[in-house]
Amino acid sequence: MVAGYLDILRARHAVRLLAGTLVGRLPNATAAIAIVLFVRAEGGSYSLAGALAAVYGVANAVGQPVLGRLVDLHGQPRVQLPAAVLSALAMAVFAFAGTGAAVLAYAAVGAAGLFTPPLEGGLRALWPSVLGKEDQVHTAYAMDAVAQEVMFTVGPLLVTVCVSLWSPQAALLVLNGIGVLGALSVVVSPPSRAWRSAPREAHWLGALRSGGLLALLGAFLFIGMALGSITVASVPYADEHGGDAVYGWLMAALGLGALVGGVVYGARRWAGEPARRLRVLVALLAVCYLPLMLMPGAVAMVLLTVVAGVFLAPCIACAFVLVDVHAPRGTVTEAFSWLVTTFTVGASVGTGLAGPVVEYGGALWGFAVPGAAGCVSLLVLACTGRVLAAPVRGAVVAASSENDPNRAVEPRFSSGHQA
């Protein structure tokens, strides 16, 4: 298991790109909690804090695919670094202006979210050129998903450390400054500077003209809904079984399950079609959500939550492979960014949906939402199986409308990602 990951980390530039991307994404991982703590320190209400965090999230969801398309068109350094700087500057305006002028606060937070650089999609576009071997790229995708879980666990802890040492304002400034340094580390690296998207056919839909990608996005909208609904359903359960400490354990258990599942999944080389494998993984994910409705004691519930998270990272890693298969030629960064956006929007929808469900039927019905969402995701994959299981072409494919129903060649793990 360890050897497969060490082979990747030994590859030239791999550690730098992975670490730089994770550091560069810290502002995004910590934005919600940092905004809430800052607004509360300024004397603002929870409603204002929630609204500003929501504006950041929506703007981020809009900006990722737009910036991803610009990266495909103009390269990573010319887009990623300016975007990171603009995002940090916008958050600095928010930190210094405070919440006194509501319009300025909303505009600054919105701009910070909108200009968040698509480092996540950019890294996945770089892996093929850095690693070269297809099986190593698959393992890198799994490692990427695992590292993402670690970042979203460590990020909030860093916010609380900055707040305790300095202030909520300093947390906003420091973390966004560190994010710029992370983006800088990535874009000045040789792979990022050398990377060029494959030639693309001009089309206003960009990556969304791929039927396979649309099917995948539809499925992951519901997986995001499942994850978002668990965070809400866990609140009334925790209130009845020990309070905030239990809620924290449940959320940590969900991340731990995803971490373990991703590590194990990435350590093995998987044969067969990734579309079929994804259906199996999503089915297992949905099944593992259902026992949460039993709502046993706190210790048993934490263990069930670990199990519920086990297949999340493998689903995401497998989806990365399918995104690379189905993204039209020259749109790989945009396609990965669409997956991030769809998952984020799904989580927001799940959070909003679970609220009234919990109010109406309590935690029991709240925990029914992730299972139902997982089943719908599986149904989407089953209905679009023929689209997702399109034949995988060789590493080099001649650009021809006859080869691609989207009139664009699908990129493979090859030099097709590079000019």
N, C-alpha and C positions, 0 to 999 in steps of 0.2 A: 504494500500500500504506500509506504513512505517513498520507495524507489521511484514510482511514477511521478510523484510531485517533485522530488529532487531533480529528476531529469529536466523538468520544465524550469525550475528555478536556476539550474546551472546554465540554461541557454542565455546567450549574450543579450543584455538589456532587459531580460524578463523581470527580474526583481525590481529594477528601477521603474519600469512601466507600471507594474502592479502596485508598488508602494506609492508612486506619484499619483496614480489615479485614485487610490483610496484616500490619500491626504487631500487631493483636490476636491473630492466629493464630500469632505467633512462639513462644509457649510450647508449642503443640501440635507445631509443626515441629521444635522443638529438644528436646522432652522426653526422647526415648529416649537420645540421646547425652549430654545433661546428667545424667540419672539414672545412667547407666553410669559417667561420669567421677567423679561425686560418691561413688558407692558404692565405687569403687576407691580414691579418696582417703581414705575412711573405713576402709580396710583390709578391705572386704568382698570376697567372691569374685565371680567372673564369673557364677556360677550365680545368686547373689542379685541381682546387677545385672540380669541377663536376666529374672529372674522379676518384679522390680519394674517393669521397662519393659513387660513383657507385661501386668501388671495394669493399668498406666496405659492401654495400648492397648485392652484389653478394656472397661474402664470407659468410655473415650471412645466406643467403638463403641456401647455401650448408651445412653449419655447423649445423644448427638446427636439421634436421632429423638424422644426423650422431650422434650428441651428445645425442639426444633423445633415439636412440637405445642403446647407452652406458649406459644411466640412467636406462633403462629397464633391462639391463643385470647386472649392478653392483650397483644399488641403487643411490639415489640422492646425498648424501654427497660426495661420492668418485668421482663424475663427476662434479656436479654443482660448488662447491667451487674452485677446481683447474682450471676449465675453466674460472671462473670469474677473478681469479688472473692472469692467462695468458693473458686474454683479456685486463685487466687494464695495465699490464706491457707492452704489445705491444703498447697500446695507449700512454703510458708514453714515450716509445722510440720515437714515432712519435713527441710527444710534445717537447722533448729535442733536437732531431736531426733536426727538421724542414724539409723544402722542398729542402734544398741544394742538397742532394743526392736523386735523384728521385727514384732510385731502392729501397733504404732503406725505403723511405716514403711509397711507394706502398706495400712493404712487411709488414711493421709494421701495416698499416691500414688493409690490408688483413687478417693478423693474428688476429687483434682485432675483426674483424667481424666473422671470422671462429670460434673463441673460445667463442663467446658470449653464456653464459649458457642458456639452454632451460627452463628458469624459468616459462614461460607462460604455456607450456605443462605440466611441473611438478606440478604446482598448480592445474590444472584441473584433474590430476591424483590423487591428494590428497583429493579433495573435498568429494568423496564417503566415505572415511574412517573417515573424520572429522565430516561430517554431518549425514551420515547413511541413512536418508530418501531420497527417489528418488525425491520427489517434491521439497525438499530443495536444492538438488543438481542442479535441473533445474534453480531454482531461483539464486543460486550462479553463475551459468554460465552466466546468464543475468547481474548480478551485476559485474562480471568479465569484461564483454564487456563494461559496462558503465564506470568502473574504467579505462579501457584502453583508452577510449575517453578522460577522464579527464587527464590522464598522458601525452598523446600526445598533449594536450593543454597547460598544465602547464610546461612540459619539456622545450620547446623552450624559455619560459619566464625565466626559471632558467638559461639558457645559457646566455641570454642577461644581467641578473643581475650579474652573475659571470664576464662577460666581462666588464661591466661598473664599478664594484667594483675593479677588479684586471686586468685580461688580458685574451685573447683567450687561451693562453697556460694554465693558471690557471683553466679555465673552463674545459678543457680536463682532467686535472689531478684531480680536485676536484670531478667532476661528476662521473668519473670512480672509484675513491676511495669510494665514497658513494655507488656506485653500488656493490662493493665488500662487503661492510657492509650489504647491503640488502640481498645479497645471503647468507652471513654468518648467518644472522638472521633466514633465512628459513631452512638451512640445519642442524642447531643445534637444531631445534625444535623437540620434540618427534615424531610428525606424520611423518616428513621427515626422521628421523633416523630409524623409525620402518617400513616405507613403503618398500615393496618388490613387484616387478612385479609378476603377476601370471606366473606359469611355461609356457614356450613357446616352440613351435616346431622350431628347427633350420631351417631357410630358408633364402636364400640370399636376397629375396625381402622384408623380414620383414613385416611391416604393409601393404606394397603395394600389397600383394597377395590377399587382400580383394577387391572384385569387388565393393561392396558398397562404400568403402572408395575412390576408384578410381573415381567412378561416382561423389561423393561429391567434390573431388578435381577438377575435370573437370569443375563443375559448379562454384566453387569459383575462379577459374582462371579468369573467365569472370567478376565476381563481382569485383575482384581486378582491372581488366582493366577499368571497369566503374569508380571506384573511382579515379584511376590514371589519367584518361583522363579529369575529371572535373577540376583537379588542373591546367592543361595546358589550357583548353578552357576558364577558368575564367580570364586568363591573358589579352588577347586582349579585352575581354568585359570590364575589369576594366580600361584598358588604355583609352577606349572611354567614361567612365562614372565616372571618378574621380581619377584614378590612384591607387597607392599602398594601400591607406586607404580602398578603396572599395574591393580590392582583399583580404585584411586581414579580412574584415567583411564577405565576402563570405566563406572563409575557416572556420572562427569561426562559422558561421551559419550552415555549414555542420556538424561540430562536435556537436553543440548544438542540432540539430535535432536527431542525433544518440543517444545523451545522454538522451533526453526526451523519445525517442522510447524505448530504453533499460530499463529505469526505469519503464515505464508503462508495458512493456511486462513481466518483471521479477516479477511484483507484483501480477500476476494472475497465477493460476494453470490451465494449458492447458490440455484438454482431447484430445483423438484421436491420430492418428499416426503422429509422428514428421516429417516423409517424406512428407506427404500430407500438413502439416502445413508449411513446408519450401517452397513448391511450391507456396502456396498462398502468403507468405511473399516476395518471389523473384518476383512474378508477380506484387505485389504492389510497390516494389522497382523500377522495370523497368518503371511502369506507372508514378511514381512520378518523374522520371528523364526527361520524355518527355516535361513537361511544361517549362523546362529551355530553350528550343529552342525559346520560345516567346521573350526572352531577353527584358523585360520591363525596366523601370527605376530602379535606384540602390536600392531604398527601397523595391520595389516589388520583385526585383530579390533576395535580401537577404531573404525575406520571402519564396520565392519559393525554395531557397537552403536549408532552414530549413526543409521544407516538403520533399525535396529530400533525406535528411539524416535520416528521421524518422525510416525507416525500415531496416537500415543497421545493427545496433546493435541487433535487434531481429533476423535477418537472421543469424548473427554470433552465437548468443546464441543457436538457434535451431540447427545449424550445430554442435555445441559442443556435444549435445545430440546424434546426429547421429554418430559422430566420436566414441563415447563411445560404441555405439551399434555395429558398424561394424569393429572396430579395432580387429584384431586377438588376441587371448589370449596372454598376456605377451608383447604387443607392444603398450600399451595405450599412453605412453609419446611420443614415436616415431610418432604415428598417429597424435596426436595433433600438434606436431612440423611440420609434413608435411602440415597440414592445414595452419599454419603460413607461411611456405615457399611458398606455392602455391599462397596465397593471396598477398604476397610481390612481387613475380615474376609477377603476373598478374598486379599489380599496376605499376610496372616498364614498362611492355609491353604497358599498356594503356598510360603512359606518352610518351613513344617513338612513339606510333601510332598517338596520338592526335597532336603532333608537326607538321608533314607534312600535316595532315588534316586541321589544322588551317591555315597553310600557303597557302594552295590551296583554301579553301572555307571560311575562316574566322571563327569567333566565333560560328556562326550558325551551321556549320557542325561539329565544335568541340564539341558542346553540343549534337549533334546527336549520338556521339560515346557511351556515357554512356547508353543511352536508348537502342541502338542496342546491346551493350554488355549484358545488363540486360535481353533482350529478348533471346539471345543465351544461357545464363545461365539457363533460364526457360526451353528452349528447351532441354538442356542436362538433366535436372531433369525430364522432361516429358518422355524422351526416356529411362531413366534408372529407372523409377518409380518402376518397379517390383523388381529390385535389391535392391533399397533403402528401400522398404517396406517389407523386409524379416521379418518373424514372430519374435517377441521379446520373447526371452526365459526367463525362470525364473531366479531368482537371483543366483541359484547354478545349474550349468550344468555339467554333467559328460563329461570329455574330451573324445571325440570320433570323428573319422573322419566321422561317419555317421551323426553327428549333424551339422557339419560345412563343407560347400563346399570348404572352404579354408584350411581344415584340421587343424583348430584351433578354439577353443571355443571363442565366442564373450564375452567380459567382460560385466558384468552388474553392477548396483549400489549395490555392496555387498562386502563381505570380499574377494571376488575373486581378488581384487586389492592387497591384502596383503598375505604374505606367512603364 
